């Protein structure tokens, strides 16, 4: 059984802090949660309450560190870290692919990372394609590549893990993740500023 806390601690170093880069289509972003993409996240109300009282822009990592310390003095703002972790668990672990039921920490963590950075539908589609590629001699019917993590996908994945193929699946997911980043950079010049950062997370 995979462990969410283990996966979250690995991912948060790539998704930490605050960013409002004009080249980022997600706009204002906190710990990897983009306001334009996830406008209903409860943490935005905490951020907005704090910004009204903080009195200066969040232009540098030092500003953000001061801001998060300041937030802790505002009882009405709530706990930002709790909101972040709960959001990630619900939207990128529990709901899309039931991470707790995957019997390999590396595969579950890789699925989590891809879901956060590239979308859970893409992560599941890639996984299903990999599981088909491992179905040599058509031992069982091929999965449907539909981007939905149903009981058949879970059973097939855990069967491959039981056959000691978990590390191979994790590597294959890394390969597909890297190709995805290269494709984005090739087709959209504005995104090239993010490429080096994207590449650093492929080895998760």
NUSESE-724290 format. One record per residue (C-alpha): x, y, z; residue in one letter. Coordinates in pm, whole numbers, padded with zeros to 5 digits, always signed. Layout:
<pts>
XYZA
...
</pts>
This chain:
<pts>
+00000+00000+00000X
+00144+00337-00106X
+00179+00621+00142X
+00046+00969+00059X
+00266+01145+00315X
+00575+00995+00149X
+00462+01115-00195X
+00359+01458-00074X
+00692+01531+00092X
+00874+01449-00232X
+00646+01661-00448X
+00620+01969-00227X
+00984+02067-00286X
+00893+02118-00653X
+00562+02288-00580X
+00669+02511-00292X
+00627+02882-00252X
+00454+03152-00451X
+00469+03243-00819X
+00288+03491-01042X
+00483+03452-01367X
+00320+03624-01671X
+00434+03331-01887X
+00241+03084-01673X
-00110+03027-01809X
-00226+02932-01459X
-00159+03280-01327X
-00103+03331-00955X
+00019+03002-00808X
+00066+02888-00447X
+00239+02555-00376X
+00162+02449-00732X
-00210+02534-00711X
-00293+02782-00989X
-00572+03032-00930X
-00699+03023-01289X
-00707+02644-01293X
-00832+02588-00938X
-01033+02900-00843X
-01246+02716-00585X
-00952+02608-00365X
-01029+02721-00010X
-00672+02841+00036X
-00730+03142-00189X
-00948+03303+00076X
-00660+03262+00324X
-00415+03417+00076X
-00648+03708+00000X
-00717+03783+00368X
-00344+03787+00435X
-00253+04003+00134X
-00496+04274+00242X
-00314+04310+00573X
+00043+04228+00470X
+00091+04553+00283X
+00363+04462+00032X
+00398+04252-00283X
+00517+03891-00283X
+00803+03938-00528X
+01076+03723-00376X
+01107+03396-00180X
+01199+03609+00123X
+00872+03804+00088X
+00679+03476+00072X
+00856+03340+00380X
+00765+03657+00570X
+00408+03635+00442X
+00356+03276+00555X
+00489+03370+00900X
+00251+03666+00904X
-00043+03442+00812X
+00007+03244+01131X
-00075+03557+01332X
-00419+03585+01169X
-00661+03340+01335X
-00929+03419+01079X
-00705+03309+00796X
-00684+02945+00896X
-00395+02710+00830X
-00263+02737+00476X
-00048+02421+00485X
-00346+02212+00597X
-00551+02343+00303X
-00271+02270+00059X
-00214+01912+00174X
-00585+01831+00192X
-00638+01966-00160X
-00357+01758-00304X
-00478+01442-00134X
-00835+01478-00254X
-00776+01600-00609X
-00452+01430-00707X
-00440+01112-00496X
-00774+00986-00366X
-01016+01075-00643X
-00822+01020-00967X
-00642+00693-00895X
-00691+00579-00533X
-00323+00602-00450X
-00355+00419-00118X
-00451+00102-00308X
-00139+00094-00529X
+00113-00153-00391X
+00426+00039-00492X
+00533+00374-00345X
+00736+00469-00652X
+00454+00414-00900X
+00197+00589-00681X
+00432+00883-00627X
+00502+00908-00999X
+00129+00902-01077X
+00078+01172-00816X
+00355+01391-00960X
+00229+01358-01317X
-00128+01429-01207X
-00018+01748-01031X
+00202+01870-01314X
+00033+01737-01627X
-00317+01625-01528X
-00456+01306-01380X
-00627+01201-01703X
-00293+01210-01881X
-00123+01017-01598X
-00384+00741-01612X
-00378+00723-01993X
-00001+00684-01989X
-00025+00414-01723X
-00285+00221-01920X
-00068+00239-02233X
+00230+00105-02037X
+00024-00181-01897X
-00082-00273-02249X
+00282-00268-02361X
+00364-00513-02080X
+00085-00749-02186X
+00313-00971-02393X
+00159-01271-02568X
-00187-01124-02493X
-00204-01306-02160X
-00514-01104-02073X
-00740-00868-02273X
-00588-00524-02322X
-00719-00243-02108X
-00919+00040-02259X
-00706+00355-02272X
-00979+00583-02142X
-00807+00788-01870X
-01027+00641-01599X
-00872+00448-01313X
-01127+00174-01263X
-01098-00166-01091X
-00950-00332-01403X
-00666-00080-01424X
-00594-00111-01053X
-00597-00491-01065X
-00371-00503-01372X
-00128-00256-01216X
-00103-00443-00887X
-00064-00772-01074X
+00237-00628-01261X
+00374-00495-00932X
+00337-00841-00779X
+00546-00971-01069X
+00824-00728-00969X
+00754-00486-01254X
+00679-00181-01039X
+01019-00021-01098X
+00985-00072-01473X
+00644+00096-01473X
+00784+00389-01279X
+01067+00430-01532X
+00824+00410-01824X
+00608+00681-01666X
+00920+00897-01633X
+00993+00845-02003X
+00646+00958-02105X
+00661+01254-01869X
+00992+01370-02020X
+00861+01340-02376X
+00555+01542-02276X
+00773+01828-02151X
+00984+01822-02468X
+00669+01840-02680X
+00537+02138-02484X
+00867+02323-02523X
+00879+02247-02894X
+00530+02379-02961X
+00517+02681-02728X
+00822+02903-02686X
+00679+03079-02378X
+00690+02752-02186X
+01062+02697-02246X
+01143+02906-01940X
+00997+02623-01731X
+01168+02332-01910X
+01471+02295-01683X
+01249+02289-01376X
+01022+02031-01535X
+01317+01808-01623X
+01442+01803-01262X
+01126+01627-01145X
+01139+01344-01399X
+01354+01132-01168X
+01094+01121-00888X
</pts>
